[in-house]
Amino acid sequence: MDLLNNKLCSLTNKSAGITNKYRWRNNDNDLIFLKEMAKNGEGVDTVRRELKRFIGDGISEALKQEKTFDEEFSEVSARIHAGRETMKEATKNRCLFN
């Protein structure tokens, strides 16, 4: 039950007269939640706002992952380059002694 309570949080927007009983925190369930909102007759504006948030969160997460990948790729590329330079130097030294 605690797991379910952790995934759900109560939202109330009294100024707009809109009450969303539950909002999923887990992105995997956001689309299911949006479909349920539409079935339950929630306002179009509410569904549209939640859909924009869902898409924005997805784009944000994709950009974070792309940035992380680029950083790791740069690190690995630098290590490969350094390794190649070391091997070239070792080859030169070996040729001098033979």
C-alpha positions in Angstrom: 0.0 0.0 0.0 2.9 2.4 0.7 4.2 1.8 -2.8 0.9 2.8 -4.2 0.8 5.9 -1.9 4.3 6.8 -3.0 3.3 6.7 -6.7 0.2 8.8 -6.2 -0.1 12.4 -4.9 -3.1 14.6 -4.5 -3.5 17.7 -6.7 -6.1 20.3 -6.3 -6.4 23.5 -8.4 -9.2 25.4 -6.8 -8.7 28.6 -8.8 -9.5 26.8 -12.0 -12.2 24.7 -10.5 -10.3 21.5 -11.5 -9.6 18.7 -9.1 -7.3 15.9 -10.1 -7.5 13.2 -7.5 -4.3 11.5 -8.4 -1.2 12.2 -10.5 1.2 9.5 -11.3 4.8 10.2 -10.4 6.1 7.3 -12.4 6.6 8.3 -16.1 5.8 4.8 -17.3 2.3 5.2 -16.0 1.7 8.8 -17.2 0.1 7.8 -20.5 -2.2 5.4 -18.8 -3.1 8.1 -16.4 -3.9 10.5 -19.2 -6.2 8.0 -20.9 -8.0 7.5 -17.6 -8.5 11.2 -17.2 -10.0 11.4 -20.6 -12.3 8.5 -19.9 -13.4 10.1 -16.6 -14.4 13.3 -18.4 -11.7 15.5 -17.1 -11.4 18.9 -18.8 -9.7 19.1 -22.1 -7.3 21.8 -20.8 -6.3 19.5 -17.9 -5.6 16.6 -20.2 -3.7 18.9 -22.6 -1.6 20.4 -19.8 -0.7 16.9 -18.5 0.1 15.7 -22.0 2.4 18.6 -22.5 4.1 17.9 -19.1 4.4 14.2 -20.1 6.1 15.1 -23.4 8.3 17.7 -21.8 9.5 15.2 -19.2 10.3 12.7 -21.9 12.3 15.2 -23.9 14.1 16.4 -20.8 15.0 12.9 -19.9 16.2 12.1 -23.4 18.4 15.2 -23.4 19.9 14.2 -20.1 20.7 10.8 -21.3 22.2 12.2 -24.6 24.4 14.6 -22.5 25.6 11.7 -20.3 26.3 9.5 -23.3 28.3 12.3 -25.0 30.3 12.9 -21.8 31.1 9.2 -21.5 31.9 8.9 -25.2 34.3 11.8 -24.9 36.0 10.2 -21.9 36.4 6.8 -23.7 37.6 8.5 -26.9 40.3 10.4 -24.9 41.5 7.2 -23.2 41.6 5.4 -26.6 43.6 8.3 -28.1 46.0 8.3 -25.1 46.4 4.5 -25.4 47.2 4.8 -29.1 49.8 7.5 -28.4 51.4 5.3 -25.7 51.5 2.3 -28.1 53.2 4.5 -30.8 55.8 5.7 -28.3 56.4 2.1 -27.2 56.8 0.9 -30.8 59.4 3.7 -31.5 61.3 2.8 -28.4 61.3 -0.9 -29.3 62.6 -0.1 -32.8 65.5 1.9 -31.4 66.7 -1.0 -29.2 66.4 -3.7 -31.9 
